[in-house]
Amino acid sequence: MRLVGAGVYELLPLGLRVLQNISAIVRDEMNKAGAQELLMPALVPAEHFQETGRWESFGETLFRIKDRHKADYMLAPTHEEIITDLARREIKSYKQLPTTLYQIQMKYRDEPRPRAGLLRCREFLMKDAYSFDVSEEAALKTYEQMKNAYHAIFGRIGLDYRVVAADSGAMGGSSSAEFQVLATTGEDSIVACEACDYAANTEIADAAKLKEGSPCPNCNRPIKSYRGIEAGHIFVLGTHYSEKMRANFLNEQGQEAPLIMGCYGIGISRLVAAAIEQHHDAHGIVWPISIAPYQVILTTLGQDDAVMDASEELYNQLQEASVSTLWDERNERPGVKFKDADLLGIPVRITVGAKGLADGIVEFKERHSDAVEKITPDNILARLGNP
């Protein structure tokens, strides 16, 4: 990752691969939950935000633009109004419900103090989903389905997290929960009980009375305080947007009623940073294997023909087995190569050298361990079954 301007970054090839791996997990779980992917524009006219009053209430956070005809546009910070406009044009009957639509799209917010890299920036990649239901009861069912999908997403990525009660803030609505990735550098203060499922952001009133060791409001056991990085947020919006924008449908009784909505966001680019904050050591990043840029780094020591040939054969074998592999064949000292491999955080390092080859072995080392195993090249794929 490299800084381009305040709160604006470019991702280099390895960072992009991590972003794509996270996106693939999110897509898979959203599709399993029955959501359908679409793509909304990042550049949107002001009129829809003017309908709900957020053109004014968002204040200086909006990146506002005038086109050559002096019409007002903005770079979208979020897409509730845009999806509601789509729904009021496309959803006419209860027979089309429930419907959940999602996208993975850039968002833009003019942060007054961009900081902490991808955790607080002006341009970021987000997955935002929106559900439409016939009733509050049906909307709560969808909300629970999305919550379960989020548990699956964060579990697959390999993050330690808590689900906490939260304030709906500028999004509006009623039920609201945050998925907070635990990290000492987190911006948010949260409290959670380890004896029951109570957890809350201290921004909400009942939590802001609670300090470390206070009795849990649910079970009276002592609570614990954490620092967290907000990586996901889910809401039941109700009719907050549909009533303002007249997004109605005909129910089973043939009567017109407002769509009941939900909203579900995940900060995709923010998760790249959150994973690093949670998974690192003194030597660099320790990527969870599910999102690592490569599963294996193949380190060749020396440039003689036998070592290069053996490395190329092993590289091709890994590629054929669909094991994503980065081959470090640079003419560098072993210490430099090992240090770079640790810094990149690739989960497994396989080292091929002349001395080992003479004994018919290569070195196998997992990034999170100091242990170095000596195994034959034929056993590598079997060993990778549990890297």
Buried (B, 14 or more C-beta within 10 A) or exposed (E): BEEEEEBEBEBEEBBBBBBEBBBEBBBBBBEEBBBEEEEBEBEBBBEBBEBBEBBEEBEEBBBEEEEEEEEBBBBBBBBBBBBBBBBBEEBEEBEEBBBBBBBBBEBBBBBEEBEBBBBBBBBBBBBBBBBBBBBBEBBBBBBEBBBEBBBBBBEBBBBEBBBBBBBBEEBBBBBBBBBBBBBEEBEBBBBBBEEBEBBBBBBBEEBEEBEEEBEBBEEEEEBBBBBBBBBBBBBBBBBBBBEBBEBBBBBEEEEEBBBBBBBBBBBBBBBBBBBBBBBEEEEBBBBBBBBBBBBBBBBBBBEEEEBBEBBBEBBEBBEEEEBBBBBBBEEBEEEEBBBBBBEBBBBBBBBBBEEBBEEEBBBBBBBBEEEEEEBEBEEBEEBBEEB
